[in-house]
């Protein structure tokens, strides 16, 4: 192999990047549990049909972006491009229908063959929450509240704005589809080739087009909100009222759409202007038709996904890491004692490490560079006296502590 480089569109996480990545996930996990969600982990690959059916044969994801291959058994397998379909598959194959309303959360890698750019990777990572079985607008309010709470906990809510829209129910969408088709047929020559094909098969998919010409036409297209029936209007009003009650600010954006038929009612995105073209950091909405499309009974659902990389890029500060206590043994016998003491401290809940090599000065320099708070020096004198030299690396002050009293001493220092 001539190049020991990561594959294009992938990345390694270590150092500060790894800390950011882990902080996003740990914060999300804690909040999701606080909201009553239960963790689920699905495989990173599924039978291709799991994704092809909900995403559609003509979608960019299916036709251009999925990593699909035949395994050694001849089965067509796809690395997951998103996780909602996997969760719905697990919901159906795992018999979760018997449990009533199911609230699930997960995180992990997704895979799409796209042109890598800032905030977009071929292996990317997402947070995800889903509520399956709840038709109430309150479920939509709850997941949006969780998303907003996450942004606040990460300290980045000020860098994002919530955009909200309604897609209406099936009756409303059918009425809107007819009007949209009439408008687009009048401008069919100006549509992209892909959108002209979609105009015959699924015109609402054109609303997801990224083509600049299509977007220009869509700006003058009729809006969904003019075709809402009473039930759809009432549902959207209930979602807005719920957000107002929680004092969660939002902007109604009637151009925020989802092109797939199983989406309905609430659609939302938390967007930012600090990541260039990749402005969406959390996006989601209601998908009451997805479970049925995947072969299950008619079942409501709502959820969202968030890009971990994008959230991590927005972080301004991170919590301070627990500072190390570093052992500096200067003899073989001191090393054996240091091993026992280091192990005991870790079991007590302290962060502790060993400085193995070099003279005393170099070991202390390494400990200081690692941002350690204390260095525990054990040489011949310490072994003879039975007392350890504990140096505060911030102040330079030293104390002489019996080995049995080390944990007590460190706890007291942490409390002061």
BELPE-V685443 format. One line per field, one symbol per residue. ss: DSSP state (~ for helix, > for strand, _ for the rest). phi: phi as a letter, one per 20 degrees, with the letter a starting at -180 (. if undefined). A space follows every 50 residues. Layout:
BEGIN
ss = ???
phi = ???
END
This chain:
BEGIN
ss = ______________~~~~~~~~~~~~~~~~~~~~___>>_____>>>_~~ ~~~~~____~~~~~~__>>>_____>>>>____~~~~~~~~~~__~~~~_ _>>>>>>>>>>_____>__>__>>>>>>>>>>____~~~~~~~~~~~~~~ ~~~~__~~~_>>>>>>___~~~~~~~~~~~~~~~~~_~~~__~~~~~~~~ ~_~~~~~~___~~~~~~~_____~~~~__~~~~~~~~~~~~~~~~_____ >>___________>>>>>>>>________>>>>>>>___~~~~_______ >>>>>>>~~~~~~~__________>>>>>__~~~~~~~~~~~~~~~~___ _>>>_____~~~~~~~~~~____>>>>>_~~~~~~_>>>>>>_____>>> >>~~~~~~~~~~~~~_
phi = .ececffgncbedbmfffffgfffffffgffgffenedfccdfeccggfg efffenfefgffecdfedbeefeneeccffeadfffffgfgffemfgfem fddccbbqeccbecffbgmccfdcccebcbddodefggffffffffffff fffemcffeccedcbddmegffffffggfffgffffcgfeffgfffffge ebfffffefefffffffffdffefffcfeffffffffffffffffelefb cfcfeecceefffblfcbbedcddcmfeeedcbaqecfeffffeoefgbf bbabccefgffffefeccffffefddecedcfffffffgffffffffeoe ebbddecnfgfffffffffemfecddecdfffffenceeddfffenfdcd cfgfefffffffffff
END
